[in-house]
């Protein structure tokens, strides 16, 4: 500021404080602003004063910053253990947690398999390893059972990219993804699958979904919205004929909305088909019989509640994340409140006996993946009185057959 005042005196040709006071006096009395010398001087003074104030402020802040920096530990000083390598430690813990999660799930599944005797060899289909529904990528040593309505679309996309299909082609083609995958991979041989499972570098997995969520998803997709003349259109016509006294339109025509089977009729149908020893459609066939996981030494189980983390873990473990991660859209966990509410709405319409018949059908799947066995009262808040729109099938229900049969 001292230098600013001196500079001001120099510019205005002011040599004494007396002159300076006279200028200030004149300004206060409203001197003539046409005096360009005085006006110019005061403008310069104000400008210089503002600059020096700004420099003084920055200098003060720099002093504070210098003091702060001087108090920081040097490289020679020990870093607290809870701070050291924070980022690296977090990543290790996350991977470790997922590995532990996978290990616990597999151990639990093996316990359930042992409980129902499904881990022993036998003559029937439940006690023989069946690789038919698995897809194996030998190059990356990946083994996956294609469980429909359990992230099957996403994983089919992954395996098709690994098979060499271009992502842009996959996004625009109307070809069936499953058929495209089978064209590349074929059906695995049992000896090939067992040999790869013994390889420590192989990555084998299945995806577990709440059985009721999977069933409702299958009903809405394949029964409510099936295409005319498709296999599922034929199934829903069979259901409508069995439980209703109504004449259905020919196969070539769409089924009227009021002819589409209700969820109650659909459940009654699959329960009866199961008890009659008939093979259920792959979109709602129980996992324990569809993939025979108890007959294989699988290494990982992905669950919907943690599917984003689990999927990334599997892709990185198989060393394909860099190839897949950029094109695969990892959806949020589908076990959301919306999915839960939709599932509960449909399940709540089931009569009590049919509800427990359905639980019995999927009992092993509930246990295999660690899901809580549902109770009729769990859906009380979603339940509404039965009306004519969702009639209870009158066909007599027999006792559910043993899972070993």
C-alpha positions as YAML, in Angstrom:
chain: A
units: angstrom
residues:
- id: 1
  name: UNK
  ca: [0.00, 0.00, 0.00]
- id: 2
  name: UNK
  ca: [2.91, 2.34, 0.82]
- id: 3
  name: UNK
  ca: [4.33, 1.84, -2.65]
- id: 4
  name: UNK
  ca: [0.89, 2.40, -4.14]
- id: 5
  name: UNK
  ca: [0.57, 5.79, -2.43]
- id: 6
  name: UNK
  ca: [4.04, 6.81, -3.62]
- id: 7
  name: UNK
  ca: [3.12, 5.79, -7.13]
- id: 8
  name: UNK
  ca: [-0.09, 7.78, -6.86]
- id: 9
  name: UNK
  ca: [1.79, 10.91, -5.79]
- id: 10
  name: UNK
  ca: [4.14, 10.45, -8.70]
- id: 11
  name: UNK
  ca: [1.33, 10.09, -11.24]
- id: 12
  name: UNK
  ca: [-0.64, 13.08, -9.96]
- id: 13
  name: UNK
  ca: [2.39, 15.27, -9.31]
- id: 14
  name: UNK
  ca: [1.48, 15.57, -5.62]
- id: 15
  name: UNK
  ca: [4.47, 16.26, -3.43]
- id: 16
  name: UNK
  ca: [2.99, 16.65, 0.02]
- id: 17
  name: UNK
  ca: [0.28, 15.36, 2.28]
- id: 18
  name: UNK
  ca: [-1.16, 18.86, 2.33]
- id: 19
  name: UNK
  ca: [-1.92, 18.62, -1.37]
- id: 20
  name: UNK
  ca: [-3.39, 15.15, -0.82]
- id: 21
  name: UNK
  ca: [-5.73, 16.44, 1.93]
- id: 22
  name: UNK
  ca: [-6.80, 19.31, -0.30]
- id: 23
  name: UNK
  ca: [-7.75, 16.80, -3.03]
- id: 24
  name: UNK
  ca: [-9.76, 14.70, -0.57]
- id: 25
  name: UNK
  ca: [-11.50, 17.86, 0.70]
- id: 26
  name: UNK
  ca: [-12.39, 18.91, -2.80]
- id: 27
  name: UNK
  ca: [-13.85, 15.48, -3.54]
- id: 28
  name: UNK
  ca: [-16.05, 15.58, -0.44]
- id: 29
  name: UNK
  ca: [-17.32, 19.04, -1.39]
- id: 30
  name: UNK
  ca: [-18.22, 17.84, -4.86]
- id: 31
  name: UNK
  ca: [-15.35, 19.26, -6.90]
- id: 32
  name: UNK
  ca: [-15.58, 19.52, -10.66]
- id: 33
  name: UNK
  ca: [-15.23, 16.00, -12.11]
- id: 34
  name: UNK
  ca: [-13.99, 17.46, -15.32]
- id: 35
  name: UNK
  ca: [-10.61, 17.82, -13.67]
- id: 36
  name: UNK
  ca: [-9.20, 14.83, -15.44]
- id: 37
  name: UNK
  ca: [-5.94, 14.82, -13.54]
- id: 38
  name: UNK
  ca: [-7.61, 14.32, -10.18]
- id: 39
  name: UNK
  ca: [-10.19, 11.84, -11.47]
- id: 40
  name: UNK
  ca: [-7.55, 9.82, -13.24]
- id: 41
  name: UNK
  ca: [-5.40, 9.73, -10.12]
- id: 42
  name: UNK
  ca: [-8.17, 8.46, -7.89]
- id: 43
  name: UNK
  ca: [-9.13, 5.83, -10.43]
- id: 44
  name: UNK
  ca: [-5.55, 4.62, -10.54]
- id: 45
  name: UNK
  ca: [-5.32, 4.66, -6.78]
- id: 46
  name: UNK
  ca: [-8.49, 2.58, -6.40]
- id: 47
  name: UNK
  ca: [-7.26, 0.07, -8.97]
- id: 48
  name: UNK
  ca: [-3.85, -0.28, -7.36]
- id: 49
  name: UNK
  ca: [-5.36, -0.54, -3.89]
- id: 50
  name: UNK
  ca: [-7.65, -3.41, -5.01]
- id: 51
  name: UNK
  ca: [-4.71, -5.26, -6.59]
- id: 52
  name: UNK
  ca: [-2.61, -4.99, -3.45]
- id: 53
  name: UNK
  ca: [-5.48, -6.16, -1.25]
- id: 54
  name: UNK
  ca: [-5.94, -9.19, -3.48]
- id: 55
  name: UNK
  ca: [-2.19, -9.94, -3.35]
- id: 56
  name: UNK
  ca: [-2.26, -9.61, 0.43]
- id: 57
  name: UNK
  ca: [-5.18, -12.08, 0.68]
- id: 58
  name: UNK
  ca: [-3.50, -14.65, -1.59]
- id: 59
  name: UNK
  ca: [-0.26, -14.31, 0.33]
- id: 60
  name: UNK
  ca: [-2.09, -14.98, 3.61]
- id: 61
  name: UNK
  ca: [-3.82, -18.05, 2.15]
- id: 62
  name: UNK
  ca: [-0.55, -19.31, 0.71]
- id: 63
  name: UNK
  ca: [1.00, -18.93, 4.13]
- id: 64
  name: UNK
  ca: [-1.80, -21.04, 5.62]
- id: 65
  name: UNK
  ca: [-1.41, -23.62, 2.83]
- id: 66
  name: UNK
  ca: [2.37, -23.71, 3.35]
- id: 67
  name: UNK
  ca: [1.80, -24.29, 7.05]
- id: 68
  name: UNK
  ca: [-0.64, -27.13, 6.26]
- id: 69
  name: UNK
  ca: [1.71, -28.73, 3.77]
- id: 70
  name: UNK
  ca: [4.62, -28.48, 6.17]
- id: 71
  name: UNK
  ca: [2.63, -30.52, 8.69]
- id: 72
  name: UNK
  ca: [1.94, -33.35, 6.27]
- id: 73
  name: UNK
  ca: [3.97, -36.55, 6.90]
- id: 74
  name: UNK
  ca: [6.94, -37.15, 4.61]
- id: 75
  name: UNK
  ca: [7.60, -40.45, 2.86]
- id: 76
  name: UNK
  ca: [9.90, -41.39, 5.70]
- id: 77
  name: UNK
  ca: [7.12, -41.04, 8.27]
- id: 78
  name: UNK
  ca: [4.95, -44.12, 8.97]
- id: 79
  name: UNK
  ca: [1.44, -44.09, 7.45]
- id: 80
  name: UNK
  ca: [-1.36, -45.26, 9.78]
- id: 81
  name: UNK
  ca: [-2.44, -48.83, 9.04]
- id: 82
  name: UNK
  ca: [-6.10, -47.87, 8.65]
- id: 83
  name: UNK
  ca: [-5.16, -45.40, 5.90]
- id: 84
  name: UNK
  ca: [-2.40, -47.25, 4.05]
- id: 85
  name: UNK
  ca: [-3.38, -48.78, 0.70]
- id: 86
  name: UNK
  ca: [-7.06, -48.04, 1.25]
- id: 87
  name: UNK
  ca: [-8.08, -48.52, -2.40]
- id: 88
  name: UNK
  ca: [-6.16, -51.76, -2.88]
- id: 89
  name: UNK
  ca: [-7.39, -53.20, 0.40]
- id: 90
  name: UNK
  ca: [-11.03, -52.45, -0.49]
- id: 91
  name: UNK
  ca: [-10.75, -54.30, -3.80]
- id: 92
  name: UNK
  ca: [-9.17, -57.33, -2.14]
- id: 93
  name: UNK
  ca: [-11.88, -57.44, 0.51]
- id: 94
  name: UNK
  ca: [-14.63, -57.23, -2.13]
- id: 95
  name: UNK
  ca: [-13.22, -60.13, -4.14]
- id: 96
  name: UNK
  ca: [-12.61, -62.08, -0.96]
- id: 97
  name: UNK
  ca: [-16.19, -61.51, 0.13]
- id: 98
  name: UNK
  ca: [-17.58, -62.75, -3.18]
- id: 99
  name: UNK
  ca: [-15.33, -65.80, -3.14]
- id: 100
  name: UNK
  ca: [-16.53, -66.59, 0.36]
- id: 101
  name: UNK
  ca: [-20.11, -66.03, -0.72]
- id: 102
  name: UNK
  ca: [-19.71, -68.46, -3.63]
- id: 103
  name: UNK
  ca: [-18.07, -71.04, -1.39]
- id: 104
  name: UNK
  ca: [-20.87, -70.83, 1.18]
- id: 105
  name: UNK
  ca: [-23.56, -71.16, -1.48]
- id: 106
  name: UNK
  ca: [-21.95, -74.25, -3.00]
- id: 107
  name: UNK
  ca: [-21.52, -75.88, 0.41]
- id: 108
  name: UNK
  ca: [-25.17, -75.14, 1.22]
- id: 109
  name: UNK
  ca: [-26.29, -76.62, -2.10]
- id: 110
  name: UNK
  ca: [-24.28, -79.78, -1.44]
- id: 111
  name: UNK
  ca: [-25.92, -80.12, 1.98]
- id: 112
  name: UNK
  ca: [-29.38, -79.88, 0.40]
- id: 113
  name: UNK
  ca: [-28.40, -82.35, -2.32]
- id: 114
  name: UNK
  ca: [-27.28, -84.79, 0.36]
- id: 115
  name: UNK
  ca: [-30.46, -84.19, 2.36]
- id: 116
  name: UNK
  ca: [-32.64, -85.35, -0.56]
- id: 117
  name: UNK
  ca: [-30.22, -88.02, -1.77]
- id: 118
  name: UNK
  ca: [-29.75, -86.25, -5.08]
- id: 119
  name: UNK
  ca: [-25.95, -86.45, -4.95]
- id: 120
  name: UNK
  ca: [-25.83, -90.24, -5.36]
- id: 121
  name: UNK
  ca: [-25.85, -92.09, -8.66]
- id: 122
  name: UNK
  ca: [-28.90, -94.04, -9.71]
- id: 123
  name: UNK
  ca: [-30.88, -95.31, -12.65]
- id: 124
  name: UNK
  ca: [-33.43, -92.50, -12.92]
- id: 125
  name: UNK
  ca: [-32.93, -89.08, -14.48]
- id: 126
  name: UNK
  ca: [-32.54, -87.28, -11.14]
- id: 127
  name: UNK
  ca: [-29.58, -89.44, -10.16]
- id: 128
  name: UNK
  ca: [-27.62, -89.26, -13.41]
- id: 129
  name: UNK
  ca: [-25.50, -86.27, -14.48]
- id: 130
  name: UNK
  ca: [-27.17, -84.67, -17.47]
- id: 131
  name: UNK
  ca: [-25.11, -82.08, -19.42]
- id: 132
  name: UNK
  ca: [-27.82, -81.54, -22.05]
- id: 133
  name: UNK
  ca: [-28.81, -78.01, -20.96]
- id: 134
  name: UNK
  ca: [-25.26, -76.78, -20.30]
- id: 135
  name: UNK
  ca: [-23.19, -74.59, -22.60]
- id: 136
  name: UNK
  ca: [-19.40, -74.93, -22.53]
- id: 137
  name: UNK
  ca: [-16.90, -72.45, -23.91]
- id: 138
  name: UNK
  ca: [-13.70, -74.47, -24.06]
- id: 139
  name: UNK
  ca: [-11.48, -71.53, -25.02]
- id: 140
  name: UNK
  ca: [-12.28, -69.65, -21.80]
- id: 141
  name: UNK
  ca: [-13.15, -72.78, -19.79]
- id: 142
  name: UNK
  ca: [-16.62, -71.53, -18.89]
- id: 143
  name: UNK
  ca: [-19.49, -73.87, -17.98]
- id: 144
  name: UNK
  ca: [-23.05, -72.62, -17.53]
- id: 145
  name: UNK
  ca: [-26.47, -74.24, -17.26]
- id: 146
  name: UNK
  ca: [-29.05, -72.28, -19.23]
- id: 147
  name: UNK
  ca: [-31.89, -71.96, -16.70]
- id: 148
  name: UNK
  ca: [-34.68, -70.12, -18.46]
- id: 149
  name: UNK
  ca: [-36.14, -67.04, -16.74]
- id: 150
  name: UNK
  ca: [-32.95, -66.71, -14.68]
- id: 151
  name: UNK
  ca: [-30.84, -64.14, -16.55]
- id: 152
  name: UNK
  ca: [-30.71, -66.57, -19.46]
- id: 153
  name: UNK
  ca: [-30.97, -63.81, -22.09]
- id: 154
  name: UNK
  ca: [-27.98, -61.91, -20.69]
- id: 155
  name: UNK
  ca: [-25.78, -64.96, -20.34]
- id: 156
  name: UNK
  ca: [-26.75, -66.27, -23.77]
- id: 157
  name: UNK
  ca: [-25.57, -62.91, -25.11]
- id: 158
  name: UNK
  ca: [-22.24, -63.36, -23.31]
- id: 159
  name: UNK
  ca: [-21.68, -66.86, -24.68]
- id: 160
  name: UNK
  ca: [-22.66, -65.81, -28.20]
- id: 161
  name: UNK
  ca: [-20.11, -62.97, -28.13]
- id: 162
  name: UNK
  ca: [-17.47, -65.40, -26.88]
- id: 163
  name: UNK
  ca: [-18.48, -67.72, -29.73]
- id: 164
  name: UNK
  ca: [-17.49, -65.00, -32.21]
- id: 165
  name: UNK
  ca: [-20.77, -63.25, -33.00]
- id: 166
  name: UNK
  ca: [-20.51, -59.49, -33.48]
- id: 167
  name: UNK
  ca: [-22.46, -57.50, -30.82]
- id: 168
  name: UNK
  ca: [-24.05, -55.31, -33.51]
- id: 169
  name: UNK
  ca: [-25.28, -58.40, -35.33]
- id: 170
  name: UNK
  ca: [-26.68, -59.86, -32.11]
- id: 171
  name: UNK
  ca: [-28.56, -56.64, -31.40]
- id: 172
  name: UNK
  ca: [-30.30, -56.53, -34.76]
- id: 173
  name: UNK
  ca: [-30.79, -60.18, -35.73]
- id: 174
  name: UNK
  ca: [-34.14, -61.92, -35.39]
- id: 175
  name: UNK
  ca: [-32.54, -65.33, -35.02]
- id: 176
  name: UNK
  ca: [-33.15, -67.23, -31.80]
- id: 177
  name: UNK
  ca: [-30.10, -66.66, -29.50]
- id: 178
  name: UNK
  ca: [-30.30, -70.18, -28.08]
- id: 179
  name: UNK
  ca: [-30.21, -71.76, -31.52]
- id: 180
  name: UNK
  ca: [-27.29, -69.52, -32.50]
- id: 181
  name: UNK
  ca: [-25.40, -70.66, -29.41]
- id: 182
  name: UNK
  ca: [-26.13, -74.32, -30.10]
- id: 183
  name: UNK
  ca: [-24.93, -73.87, -33.68]
- id: 184
  name: UNK
  ca: [-21.55, -72.80, -32.28]
- id: 185
  name: UNK
  ca: [-21.25, -74.92, -29.14]
- id: 186
  name: UNK
  ca: [-23.46, -77.92, -29.80]
- id: 187
  name: UNK
  ca: [-24.58, -80.15, -26.93]
- id: 188
  name: UNK
  ca: [-21.75, -81.00, -24.52]
- id: 189
  name: UNK
  ca: [-20.62, -84.56, -23.95]
- id: 190
  name: UNK
  ca: [-20.61, -85.78, -20.37]
- id: 191
  name: UNK
  ca: [-16.95, -86.80, -20.43]
- id: 192
  name: UNK
  ca: [-15.90, -83.40, -21.80]
- id: 193
  name: UNK
  ca: [-17.83, -81.56, -19.12]
- id: 194
  name: UNK
  ca: [-16.53, -83.71, -16.27]
- id: 195
  name: UNK
  ca: [-12.97, -83.34, -17.54]
- id: 196
  name: UNK
  ca: [-13.27, -79.54, -17.66]
- id: 197
  name: UNK
  ca: [-14.84, -79.42, -14.20]
- id: 198
  name: UNK
  ca: [-11.68, -81.05, -12.84]
- id: 199
  name: UNK
  ca: [-9.59, -78.24, -14.33]
- id: 200
  name: UNK
  ca: [-8.73, -75.75, -11.58]
- id: 201
  name: UNK
  ca: [-8.90, -72.89, -14.08]
- id: 202
  name: UNK
  ca: [-12.45, -73.65, -15.20]
- id: 203
  name: UNK
  ca: [-15.33, -71.35, -14.18]
- id: 204
  name: UNK
  ca: [-18.61, -73.20, -13.73]
- id: 205
  name: UNK
  ca: [-21.82, -71.61, -12.51]
- id: 206
  name: UNK
  ca: [-25.60, -71.55, -12.45]
- id: 207
  name: UNK
  ca: [-28.00, -68.70, -11.71]
- id: 208
  name: UNK
  ca: [-30.49, -69.11, -8.87]
- id: 209
  name: UNK
  ca: [-33.74, -67.15, -8.76]
- id: 210
  name: UNK
  ca: [-36.62, -67.29, -6.30]
- id: 211
  name: UNK
  ca: [-38.83, -70.09, -7.76]
- id: 212
  name: UNK
  ca: [-42.03, -68.08, -7.40]
- id: 213
  name: UNK
  ca: [-40.49, -65.07, -9.19]
- id: 214
  name: UNK
  ca: [-39.25, -67.32, -11.95]
- id: 215
  name: UNK
  ca: [-42.67, -69.01, -12.29]
- id: 216
  name: UNK
  ca: [-44.59, -65.72, -12.45]
- id: 217
  name: UNK
  ca: [-42.13, -64.40, -15.03]
- id: 218
  name: UNK
  ca: [-42.66, -67.53, -17.11]
- id: 219
  name: UNK
  ca: [-46.45, -67.24, -16.83]
- id: 220
  name: UNK
  ca: [-46.54, -63.60, -17.89]
- id: 221
  name: UNK
  ca: [-44.11, -64.10, -20.77]
- id: 222
  name: UNK
  ca: [-45.19, -67.46, -22.16]
- id: 223
  name: UNK
  ca: [-48.86, -67.81, -21.18]
- id: 224
  name: UNK
  ca: [-50.26, -64.29, -21.05]
- id: 225
  name: UNK
  ca: [-48.22, -63.08, -24.03]
- id: 226
  name: UNK
  ca: [-47.50, -66.14, -26.14]
- id: 227
  name: UNK
  ca: [-47.58, -65.90, -29.93]
- id: 228
  name: UNK
  ca: [-50.37, -67.58, -31.90]
- id: 229
  name: UNK
  ca: [-49.52, -71.12, -33.03]
- id: 230
  name: UNK
  ca: [-46.47, -71.27, -30.75]
- id: 231
  name: UNK
  ca: [-45.89, -74.17, -28.39]
- id: 232
  name: UNK
  ca: [-46.94, -71.99, -25.48]
- id: 233
  name: UNK
  ca: [-50.12, -70.94, -27.26]
- id: 234
  name: UNK
  ca: [-50.91, -74.63, -27.49]
- id: 235
  name: UNK
  ca: [-50.20, -75.07, -23.77]
- id: 236
  name: UNK
  ca: [-52.48, -72.23, -22.75]
- id: 237
  name: UNK
  ca: [-55.25, -73.59, -24.98]
- id: 238
  name: UNK
  ca: [-54.87, -76.94, -23.27]
- id: 239
  name: UNK
  ca: [-55.18, -75.23, -19.88]
- id: 240
  name: UNK
  ca: [-58.25, -73.23, -20.94]
- id: 241
  name: UNK
  ca: [-59.94, -76.37, -22.32]
- id: 242
  name: UNK
  ca: [-59.21, -78.33, -19.17]
- id: 243
  name: UNK
  ca: [-60.66, -75.84, -16.69]
- id: 244
  name: UNK
  ca: [-63.36, -74.05, -18.70]
- id: 245
  name: UNK
  ca: [-66.47, -75.05, -20.58]
- id: 246
  name: UNK
  ca: [-65.84, -72.72, -23.48]
- id: 247
  name: UNK
  ca: [-65.25, -73.14, -27.18]
- id: 248
  name: UNK
  ca: [-61.85, -71.84, -28.21]
- id: 249
  name: UNK
  ca: [-61.09, -70.17, -31.56]
- id: 250
  name: UNK
  ca: [-58.99, -72.10, -34.11]
- id: 251
  name: UNK
  ca: [-55.21, -72.25, -33.60]
- id: 252
  name: UNK
  ca: [-54.57, -69.72, -36.33]
- id: 253
  name: UNK
  ca: [-56.45, -67.02, -34.46]
- id: 254
  name: UNK
  ca: [-55.36, -65.15, -31.34]
- id: 255
  name: UNK
  ca: [-56.81, -66.30, -28.06]
- id: 256
  name: UNK
  ca: [-59.24, -63.67, -26.67]
- id: 257
  name: UNK
  ca: [-58.10, -62.02, -23.47]
- id: 258
  name: UNK
  ca: [-60.92, -63.55, -21.45]
- id: 259
  name: UNK
  ca: [-59.81, -67.00, -22.64]
- id: 260
  name: UNK
  ca: [-56.22, -66.66, -21.44]
- id: 261
  name: UNK
  ca: [-55.69, -68.96, -18.41]
- id: 262
  name: UNK
  ca: [-55.47, -67.29, -15.03]
- id: 263
  name: UNK
  ca: [-52.42, -67.82, -12.86]
- id: 264
  name: UNK
  ca: [-54.47, -70.15, -10.65]
- id: 265
  name: UNK
  ca: [-55.38, -72.32, -13.65]
- id: 266
  name: UNK
  ca: [-51.80, -72.27, -14.85]
- id: 267
  name: UNK
  ca: [-50.47, -73.44, -11.46]
- id: 268
  name: UNK
  ca: [-53.13, -76.16, -11.23]
- id: 269
  name: UNK
  ca: [-52.05, -77.37, -14.66]
- id: 270
  name: UNK
  ca: [-48.32, -77.64, -13.93]
- id: 271
  name: UNK
  ca: [-48.96, -79.28, -10.54]
- id: 272
  name: UNK
  ca: [-51.13, -81.93, -12.21]
- id: 273
  name: UNK
  ca: [-48.64, -82.46, -15.04]
- id: 274
  name: UNK
  ca: [-45.84, -82.91, -12.52]
- id: 275
  name: UNK
  ca: [-47.82, -85.42, -10.48]
- id: 276
  name: UNK
  ca: [-48.64, -87.35, -13.62]
- id: 277
  name: UNK
  ca: [-44.90, -87.75, -14.22]
- id: 278
  name: UNK
  ca: [-44.87, -85.53, -17.29]
- id: 279
  name: UNK
  ca: [-41.90, -83.32, -18.13]
- id: 280
  name: UNK
  ca: [-42.61, -79.65, -17.49]
- id: 281
  name: UNK
  ca: [-41.80, -76.89, -19.94]
- id: 282
  name: UNK
  ca: [-38.22, -75.66, -19.63]
- id: 283
  name: UNK
  ca: [-39.35, -72.17, -18.58]
- id: 284
  name: UNK
  ca: [-40.77, -73.47, -15.29]
- id: 285
  name: UNK
  ca: [-39.15, -76.85, -14.86]
- id: 286
  name: UNK
  ca: [-37.50, -77.13, -11.39]
- id: 287
  name: UNK
  ca: [-33.77, -76.45, -11.52]
- id: 288
  name: UNK
  ca: [-32.82, -79.53, -9.49]
- id: 289
  name: UNK
  ca: [-34.16, -81.75, -12.29]
- id: 290
  name: UNK
  ca: [-33.46, -79.48, -15.28]
- id: 291
  name: UNK
  ca: [-29.71, -79.04, -14.65]
- id: 292
  name: UNK
  ca: [-29.07, -81.89, -12.19]
- id: 293
  name: UNK
  ca: [-26.65, -79.60, -10.28]
- id: 294
  name: UNK
  ca: [-26.37, -82.15, -7.49]
- id: 295
  name: UNK
  ca: [-24.64, -84.52, -9.92]
- id: 296
  name: UNK
  ca: [-21.93, -82.02, -10.88]
- id: 297
  name: UNK
  ca: [-19.18, -80.34, -8.90]
- id: 298
  name: UNK
  ca: [-20.08, -76.77, -9.84]
- id: 299
  name: UNK
  ca: [-18.00, -73.90, -8.50]
- id: 300
  name: UNK
  ca: [-20.27, -70.85, -8.37]
- id: 301
  name: UNK
  ca: [-23.88, -69.79, -7.84]
- id: 302
  name: UNK
  ca: [-25.15, -66.38, -8.95]
- id: 303
  name: UNK
  ca: [-28.22, -65.07, -7.13]
- id: 304
  name: UNK
  ca: [-30.51, -62.26, -8.25]
- id: 305
  name: UNK
  ca: [-29.99, -60.25, -5.07]
- id: 306
  name: UNK
  ca: [-26.27, -59.87, -5.87]
- id: 307
  name: UNK
  ca: [-26.24, -60.60, -9.58]
- id: 308
  name: UNK
  ca: [-24.37, -57.45, -10.66]
- id: 309
  name: UNK
  ca: [-21.44, -58.16, -8.34]
- id: 310
  name: UNK
  ca: [-21.60, -61.90, -9.02]
- id: 311
  name: UNK
  ca: [-21.65, -61.42, -12.80]
- id: 312
  name: UNK
  ca: [-18.62, -59.12, -12.77]
- id: 313
  name: UNK
  ca: [-16.82, -61.60, -10.54]
- id: 314
  name: UNK
  ca: [-17.49, -64.50, -12.94]
- id: 315
  name: UNK
  ca: [-16.44, -62.52, -16.01]
- id: 316
  name: UNK
  ca: [-13.22, -61.37, -14.36]
- id: 317
  name: UNK
  ca: [-12.47, -64.84, -13.04]
- id: 318
  name: UNK
  ca: [-12.84, -66.21, -16.56]
- id: 319
  name: UNK
  ca: [-10.65, -63.34, -17.85]
- id: 320
  name: UNK
  ca: [-13.31, -62.12, -20.28]
- id: 321
  name: UNK
  ca: [-14.52, -58.99, -18.51]
- id: 322
  name: UNK
  ca: [-12.51, -56.67, -20.76]
- id: 323
  name: UNK
  ca: [-14.09, -58.32, -23.79]
- id: 324
  name: UNK
  ca: [-17.63, -58.48, -22.42]
- id: 325
  name: UNK
  ca: [-17.93, -55.66, -19.90]
- id: 326
  name: UNK
  ca: [-18.17, -52.92, -22.51]
- id: 327
  name: UNK
  ca: [-21.07, -54.50, -24.40]
- id: 328
  name: UNK
  ca: [-22.98, -56.30, -21.66]
- id: 329
  name: UNK
  ca: [-25.57, -54.26, -19.82]
- id: 330
  name: UNK
  ca: [-25.50, -55.41, -16.22]
- id: 331
  name: UNK
  ca: [-29.01, -54.94, -14.95]
- id: 332
  name: UNK
  ca: [-29.68, -54.05, -11.34]
- id: 333
  name: UNK
  ca: [-30.76, -56.86, -9.07]
- id: 334
  name: UNK
  ca: [-34.12, -58.08, -10.16]
- id: 335
  name: UNK
  ca: [-35.16, -59.06, -6.72]
- id: 336
  name: UNK
  ca: [-36.53, -55.53, -6.39]
- id: 337
  name: UNK
  ca: [-39.65, -54.41, -4.58]
- id: 338
  name: UNK
  ca: [-41.43, -54.09, -7.93]
- id: 339
  name: UNK
  ca: [-40.67, -57.70, -8.87]
- id: 340
  name: UNK
  ca: [-41.58, -58.86, -5.37]
- id: 341
  name: UNK
  ca: [-44.91, -57.03, -5.45]
- id: 342
  name: UNK
  ca: [-45.80, -58.41, -8.88]
- id: 343
  name: UNK
  ca: [-44.95, -61.95, -7.80]
- id: 344
  name: UNK
  ca: [-46.86, -61.58, -4.55]
- id: 345
  name: UNK
  ca: [-49.94, -60.28, -6.35]
- id: 346
  name: UNK
  ca: [-50.20, -63.45, -8.46]
- id: 347
  name: UNK
  ca: [-49.21, -65.93, -5.76]
- id: 348
  name: UNK
  ca: [-51.69, -64.39, -3.29]
- id: 349
  name: UNK
  ca: [-54.60, -65.44, -5.54]
- id: 350
  name: UNK
  ca: [-53.86, -69.14, -5.07]
- id: 351
  name: UNK
  ca: [-56.15, -71.12, -2.75]
- id: 352
  name: UNK
  ca: [-54.34, -72.45, 0.30]
- id: 353
  name: UNK
  ca: [-54.12, -76.09, -0.81]
- id: 354
  name: UNK
  ca: [-52.90, -75.21, -4.29]
- id: 355
  name: UNK
  ca: [-50.39, -72.79, -2.76]
- id: 356
  name: UNK
  ca: [-48.80, -75.56, -0.71]
- id: 357
  name: UNK
  ca: [-48.92, -77.95, -3.67]
- id: 358
  name: UNK
  ca: [-46.85, -75.39, -5.57]
- id: 359
  name: UNK
  ca: [-44.43, -74.93, -2.67]
- id: 360
  name: UNK
  ca: [-43.94, -78.70, -2.60]
- id: 361
  name: UNK
  ca: [-43.18, -78.75, -6.33]
- id: 362
  name: UNK
  ca: [-40.40, -76.19, -5.91]
- id: 363
  name: UNK
  ca: [-39.34, -77.10, -2.37]
- id: 364
  name: UNK
  ca: [-35.91, -78.37, -3.40]
- id: 365
  name: UNK
  ca: [-35.21, -75.29, -5.53]
- id: 366
  name: UNK
  ca: [-36.09, -73.01, -2.61]
- id: 367
  name: UNK
  ca: [-33.66, -74.91, -0.43]
- id: 368
  name: UNK
  ca: [-30.88, -75.32, -3.01]
- id: 369
  name: UNK
  ca: [-30.46, -71.57, -3.37]
- id: 370
  name: UNK
  ca: [-31.07, -70.69, 0.27]
- id: 371
  name: UNK
  ca: [-34.48, -69.04, -0.14]
- id: 372
  name: UNK
  ca: [-36.98, -68.97, 2.70]
- id: 373
  name: UNK
  ca: [-39.75, -71.57, 2.34]
- id: 374
  name: UNK
  ca: [-42.87, -69.45, 1.76]
- id: 375
  name: UNK
  ca: [-45.95, -69.69, 3.97]
- id: 376
  name: UNK
  ca: [-49.54, -68.96, 2.97]
- id: 377
  name: UNK
  ca: [-49.76, -66.14, 5.51]
- id: 378
  name: UNK
  ca: [-46.76, -64.38, 3.96]
- id: 379
  name: UNK
  ca: [-49.08, -63.12, 1.21]
- id: 380
  name: UNK
  ca: [-51.95, -62.02, 3.43]
- id: 381
  name: UNK
  ca: [-51.54, -58.33, 2.67]
- id: 382
  name: UNK
  ca: [-51.68, -59.03, -1.09]
- id: 383
  name: UNK
  ca: [-54.66, -61.36, -0.94]
- id: 384
  name: UNK
  ca: [-58.10, -60.35, -2.20]
- id: 385
  name: UNK
  ca: [-61.36, -62.34, -2.26]
- id: 386
  name: UNK
  ca: [-61.63, -64.80, -5.10]
- id: 387
  name: UNK
  ca: [-64.08, -63.75, -7.80]
- id: 388
  name: UNK
  ca: [-65.22, -65.10, -11.12]
- id: 389
  name: UNK
  ca: [-62.14, -63.80, -12.92]
- id: 390
  name: UNK
  ca: [-59.82, -66.34, -11.30]
- id: 391
  name: UNK
  ca: [-61.78, -69.54, -10.67]
- id: 392
  name: UNK
  ca: [-60.34, -72.39, -8.64]
- id: 393
  name: UNK
  ca: [-59.86, -75.48, -10.83]
- id: 394
  name: UNK
  ca: [-62.05, -78.32, -9.63]
- id: 395
  name: UNK
  ca: [-59.73, -81.11, -10.72]
- id: 396
  name: UNK
  ca: [-58.80, -83.23, -7.74]
- id: 397
  name: UNK
  ca: [-55.25, -82.67, -6.52]
- id: 398
  name: UNK
  ca: [-53.21, -85.70, -5.66]
- id: 399
  name: UNK
  ca: [-50.30, -85.91, -3.23]
- id: 400
  name: UNK
  ca: [-47.05, -84.58, -4.67]
- id: 401
  name: UNK
  ca: [-44.68, -87.32, -5.72]
- id: 402
  name: UNK
  ca: [-41.31, -87.75, -4.02]
- id: 403
  name: UNK
  ca: [-38.49, -85.73, -5.57]
- id: 404
  name: UNK
  ca: [-36.48, -88.94, -5.81]
- id: 405
  name: UNK
  ca: [-39.11, -90.52, -8.04]
...
